[in-house]
Amino acid sequence: MELFRDRRYRHLFSAQVIALTGTGLTTVGLALLASELAGERAGVVLGTALAIKMVAYVGIAPVVGAYASRLPRRTLLVTLDLLRGVVVVSLPFVTAVWQIYLLIFLLNACSAGFTPVFQATIPDIFEDERRYTRALSMSRLAYDLENLLSPLFAALLLVVMSYDALFLLNAGAFLLSAGLVVSVALPSPHPEPRVSGVWSKVTHGMSLYLRTPRLRGLLALNMAVAAAGAMQIVNTVVYVQHVLDRGETSVAIAFAAAGGGSMVVALSLPALLVRLDQRRVMLSGGVLMSLSLFGGLLAPGYVTLLLLWFVLGAGASMVMTPTGRLLKQSCQAEERPALFAAQFSLSHACWMIAYPLAGRLGSAMGMMAAFAVLAAVALAATLVASRLWPTESAAART
């Protein structure tokens, strides 16, 4: 593929895939660690850990985005990879639940710094919009493959080793990722915008984001993605096992259905965006996610649920895959780290709302109520996005 002829991108993409695979192993290992320490309260521990993860994402990303331009990118990315490795390798020695919470915060604080800087580097490698769009598609595909393959890989490893080994493998993955990043010369950060004061620097990306009409529309679409994704992630296991009375394999296949829909769209979008308006594509993704959730009100059987989740994953990918392109079109080069950090923080703030909403609705009011409310949230957010995002498709910030 044309993209992989560029050595810098080839190494960065490989680093992303390896780090994501390792993170997927830690997700499985963390669930087993929580079960060992908390027993029947493992779900509460995992829910709290997930909330802490979102807090770290929302709070740390803008701070790193404000000062990322002052540091060499390669040094920053390698340092954060190494720190993540140190945190993960500490997990096998945990003996109390509070230690899980502390390490999860530290791990995701590093990720909140790493991911936006990594994302802001790719458009500097591929200034050409066509190639950058394909790079975004490959990045989305990497996330989907991790969601599909990491649990299976972990299950195979657990046949021959304890779950503690999953953390050690993840630490090794971060070391490999750091090695790949350090092996290439990355574009230097652009001179940072002239913004005085610590608070102004930290909030500059947020301010830029919220002043831009198309990005205010993107924020609403982030809420639609979070509402749909939270329903699928939080309540799939409940619906499949307790409503449909099926086993663990059926749960895994249901999760894979959403990943499959996302992968199909991620592979198709680069060619489609040459001919189609990205605003229309992204808003259509919001509509598809809403329709998928409304379909849940029909009390779907298992096969129908797989179809609904496939459509939901496709709709989510229609929104998320072009997001980096939209951000690139909406700022100057020197503003990218702050703007990508703002998107990272604000999108995860939406998830921080949607996760507990999906869980509490499903638990207190039942699956039909959860489908109805989250479908309404996704549709309302999509309609708000259509009003906030101007129809003009100018590349410059409007």
N, C-alpha and C positions, 0 to 999 in steps of 0.2 A: 504494500500500500504506500501511496505517495507520502503520507505523513511520516512514516517510519524511516524514510530516507534521511530525515533530520535527526542527527545523533542526539541532540539535546532533548527533543521530544520523545525519542525512543527510550531514553534512559528515565525520563520523568514519568512517562506512562507506565513503564515497568515498575518503578518505585511505587506508584500509586496502587497498582494491582497487588503487589506483594504486601504493602501495608494494609490494604483493605482485607486481604485474605487473613492476615494475622489478627486483625481486629475482629473478624467474624469468629475466629477460634476463641478469642477472649470472651465474646458474648456468650458462647455456650459454656465455657468454663466458669464464668461469673454466675450463671444460673445454678450450676451444680455446687459452687462454693456457698451461695446463699442458702441452698437447700440443706447443706451440711451444718451451717451455723445457725440457721433460723427455723429449720423444719417446716412446719405448716405455714409459718409466717414468711416463707421465702418470697411469695408474691408481693407482700408489703415491702420487703427489702428491695426487691428489684424495681418496684414502682418508685420508691424513694430515690434509688440510684439513678433512674431515668430522669427524674425531676432535677436532680443535682447536675446531671449531664447538660440539661437544657439551660440551667442557671449559668453554668460555666460558659456555654456557647454564647449566650446573650450578653453576659457581662464582660467577658475577656476579649472577644473579637474586635469591638471598637477600639479598645486600648491598643492592641497590637497593630490594627490598621492605621492608627494615628501616627505611630512611630516607625512603621515598617520601612518607610522610604529612607530612613537614616542608617539602616543596617544593610550590609551585603546580603543579598537574598540567599545565596548558597550557604553562607555561615549560619544564618537564621534557621533555614529549613533543616540543615543537618543537626544543629543544636537541639531543635524541638524533637526531631526523630530520636536522638539519643536520650533525651529526657523521658520521652514516652517509653522507650525500652527499659529504662531504670524503674519507672513506676510499675510497669507490667510484671517485671521480674520480681517485684516485691509482693505481688498478690498471693503466691503460694505460702507466704509466711504470716498471712492474716489470721488472727485468732478471735477477733471481735467484729461485730457489725459496723461499729463506728469507723473502724479502720478501712472497711470497704468504701464507705462514703468519702473518706478523706482521699483515698487513692483514686477513686473515680473522678472526684473533682480535679485533682492534679492532672490526671490523664487527659481529661477533656478540655482543661485549660490550655494544655499544650496543643491539642487538636484544633482548638478555636483560634490559635495563632497560626498553626501550620496551614490549614486548609485555605483560608482566604488569600494568603500570600502565594501559595501554590497556584490557585486559580487565577490570580492576577498576573502570574508569570507567563502563562500560555499565550495570551493575546500579544505579548511582546515578542514571542517566538514566531507566531503566525499573524502578521499584520493583515494579510489578505483574508477578507471575510469568508470566502468560500472554504479555505483550508481551516480557518478557525472554527467554522460551523461543524466541519467534520471532526475536528478535535473534541468539540463539546459532545458530539454523538458518541465518540469512543469513551469519553469520561463517563457518560451516563451508562453505557454498556458495561463498563468496569464495575460500577455500583450494583447493577442488576445481576451480573455474574456472581459477585460476592454474596448477594442475598440468596442466590440459588445454590451455590456450590459449597460455601463455607460450612453450613450445617451438616451437609453430607460428608464432607472431608473430616469434620470433627467427629462424627459418628464412627467413621472407619478407624480413626486414630484411637478412639476410646476403647476399641476392642483389644488393643495391645498395650495401652498405657493409661495412667491415671489422668484426671482432668488437670492436675497441677502442670503436667507437661504442656498443655495447651498454652498456658501463660508463657512458658519458656520459649515455645515456638514463635509466639507473637513477638517476644523480645528480639528473637533472631530475625524476624521479618522486618522490624524497625531498623535493625542494624544493616540489613541488606538494602533497605530503602535509603538510609543515610549514605551508604557506599555508592549507590547509583547516582544520587544527587551530587555528591562531591566529585564524581568522575567527569562532570561536564561543566563548562563555563556558562553561567546563566546571564541573561541581559541585566545590566546594571539598573537599579531603581531610578526612575525619573526624579528630577528635583521636586521636593515636596512643595505643595501649595503654601503660600505665605499666610500662615494662620498663627496668630499670637495667643498665648495662654494655654495652659494644660487642658482646661475644660473645652475650650474652643477646638483644640486639636482632636480631642476624643470624640466630640460631637460633630466634627466637620463632615464626615461621611454620611451620618444620619441626616444632617441638614441638607446636604446635596441631594441625597436620595429623596427626601420628602418634598423638596422644592420642584422635583421633576415630575410632570404629570404622568408620563408613561410608567415611571417607577412607582408612583402611588397606585397605579393600576396593577402593577406587578405585585405589590404588597397585598392587595386584595386577593389576587390569584394565589399567593402563598397561603392565605387563610383557607382557600378552597382546597388546595392540595393537602394541607394539614388536617382539615375536617375529614376528607375522604380517606387519607392514609391512616389516621388514628382509628377510624372505624375498622379498617381492614387489619391493622396490626394488633390492636388491643382485643378485638372481639371475634376474630376468626376462630381462635381455639375454643371460645365459649359456644359459638354458634355450631361449629362442626361437631364438637364432642357432646354438648349438653342438649342442643336442640335437635340435631340430626342423628345423634347417638352413633358417631363414627369414631375411628381410632386415630392414633398419632400419625400414621402414614397419610391419612386423608387430610390432616391438618397441614402437613408439609406440602402436599400437592396443591392445596388451596393457596398457600403462600406463593408457591411457584407460579400459579396462574397469573397473579398480579405482576410478578417479575417478567413472565413471558410477554404479557401485553406491553410492558414498558420497553423490553428489548426490541420488539418488532418496530415500534415507533422510533426508537433511538436510531435504528439502522436505516429507516426510511426517510427521516426528516431532512438530512442534508440535501438530498435531491429535490424534495418537495418545497423546501424554503427558497429554492431558486425561482420557483414559479408562483408560490403562494405568499400572501401577506402574513408576516409573523404575528401581527396582532390578532388576525382572524384565527390563525392556527391555535394560539395560546388560549383565546377565549373559547374556542371550540373544545379544547381540552377540559376547561372548567365545566362546560355543559355536559360533556361525556361523563365526568366524575359524578356530577349531580344526578344524572339519569341512572347511573349504576346504583347509587345509594337508594334512589326512589324505587328501583327494581327490588330492593330488599323488602319492601312493604308487601310484596306478593308471597312472602314466606317461601323463598326458593328452596327447592331440593338441592342436592349436592352438585349435580351437573350444571344446573342453572346458576348456582353460586360461583362455580368456576368461570362461567361465561361472564358474569357480572364483575368478578375480580379482574378478569382479563381486560375488560373494557375500562375498569377503573385504573389499572396500571397503564394502559395506553393513554388515557386522558392525562394522568399525572405526568407522563413523559412528554406529552405535547406542551405542557407548561414548563417543565424543568429543563429540558434539553436546550431550548433557545435562550434561557435566562442569561447565560454569560454573554451571549452576543448582544442582547438588549442592554446589558450593563456597559459593555464596550462602546456601544453607540451613544451612550448617554453621558460620557465624561471625557475629559482630556486624559492623556496617558499618565500624567503625574497624579491624577486623582483615583486611579484604578484600585490601589490597595485599600484606601479608605472606603471606596464605594462597594467593593467586593466584601469587605468586612461588615459593612452596614447590611448588605443583603443576607449574609450568613447569620448575623445577629437577629435581624427582624424576622427572617423566615423561621428561625428556631423559636422565637417568641410566640409565633402562631402555633407551633407544635406544643409549646409549654401550656397553652390554653386548651388545645384540642385533645391531648392525651388524657388528662383527668376528666374532661367532659365525656369522652367516649366511654371510659371505664365506669364512671358513676351512673351515667344514663343506662348502660347495659345492666349494671348490677341492681339499681334501684327501680327501674321502670321497665326493663325487658328489652329484648333485641329490636322489636318493632319500633319502640319509642326512640331508641338510639339511631336506627336507620332514618326515621322521619326527621329528627332534629338535625342530625349531621347533614342530611341531604338538603334541608332548608338552609343551613349555614353555607354549604358549598355553593348552592344556587344564588343565594343573596350576595355572597362575596364575588361571584362571577358577574352578576349584574352591576354591582358597584364598580368593578374593574372596567366594565364596558363604558361606564359614565366618566370615570376618572382618566382613562387613557384616550387621548385625542385620536381621531381617525387618521390624521396626517401621518405618513410613514417616513417623515424626514429623518435622516440619520443623526442630525445634530440635536442637542438637547432643546426641548421646546419649553 
